Amino acid sequence: QVQLVESGGGLVQPGGSLRLSCAASGSIFRINTMGWYRQAPGKQRELVARITRAGDTFYAESVKGRFTISRDNAKNTVYLQMNSLKPDDTAQYYCNFVPPHGPSWGQGTQVTVSS
């Protein structure tokens, strides 16, 4: 079973930036598409960005142009650079495979955008 551990969240003012990291155990990480998901209170979990093994990326419309997903296969780590943050970006952020692997959901990292 692959374990995924997210970090880097916090409280930031609107317009600010954060960089999230997701460290994965196991070499299976290198052959899979990885994604960042988020879940706001009272809302369903949604995929905000994904990256293939080759580095091809996809972004949800709500974050396009503001978020950048990247990965370092040598370090089994995927990143999410978040710029120009908005209060609507407030959520618990998770990484997982795409499509997600149920047992691999971690604790996530909380991002709060507020003045």
N, C-alpha and C positions, 0 to 999 in steps of 0.2 A: 504494500500500500504506500502510495506517495503522500508525503506530508508537505503541506504548503503553509508557510509562515509569513504573514504580512506585517509590515512595519512602515513607519514614516508619517502616520496621520497626526492630526493635531488641530488646534484652533488657529484660524487665520482670518484676517480681515478681507472683505470683498476686494478683489483685484490682486490679491496675493497669490503666492505659489507654494506648492508642496511637491515633494517627490516621494512616491510610494515605492517600496521594494517588496518582492515576494521571493523568498528562498525556498527552493524545492529539494527534497531529498530524492535520490534515485535518478538513474540515467535516462529513464523514460521521458523526462522533461524535454530532452533534446530532440525528440522525434514527434513532438506534439505541438498543435496550435494551442497557445495560451491566451487567456483573456483576463481582463479586469471587469468585475461586476460591482454593482453597488445596490444597496437597499436602504431607502429612506423610510422613516416611520410611517406605517400605514400604507406603504406601497410595495409592489412586487419587486423582487430582485431583477435587475436589468443588466445586460451586457453593455459596457460603455466602450470597450476597445478590445481588439484581438490582434495577435501577431502569429504568423505561421513560422514554421521552422526556417524557412528561407528569408523571413523578414518582411513579408507582405503584411500590410496593416489595414485595419478597418476601424472606423469610428462611428459611434452613434451621432446623429445630427446635433444633438444637444451639446456635444463636447468637441465637435470637429473644429479644428483651428486653434483650440485651447489646450488640449491634452495630447501627449505624445507617448506612445507605448514603445518599449524597446526591450531587448533581451540580450543576455550574455550567456550563451550556451556553456561556455567553459566554467562559469560560476553557478550554473543552474539557477539563474535569477532573472526575473522579469521586472521591469520598472514601469512606472506611470508618472510622467512629468505633467503636473497640472498647473497651468498658468491662468491668469485672469479669472480666478475663482469667483463664483457667484453663490449667494445664499442657497440657491436651488441645488448646488452641488453637495450640500450637507447630506451625509449618508455614512453607513458602514460600508467600507470597500473591501472586496475579497478578490483573490485571484483563484483561478481554476483552469482546467482544460476547457477546450471548446470542441464539442459540447461538454458540459461540466460532468465531473465524476463525483457522485454523491459523497462517498466516504472521504474525499479529499478536501471538503470544505474546511477551512480553518476558522480561527476566531475573527479574522478580519481586522481592519484598523479604522478607527473613527476619524472622519474628516468633518469639521464644523467650520462653516464660513459665516462669520458674524462680526458686526462692528461693536 
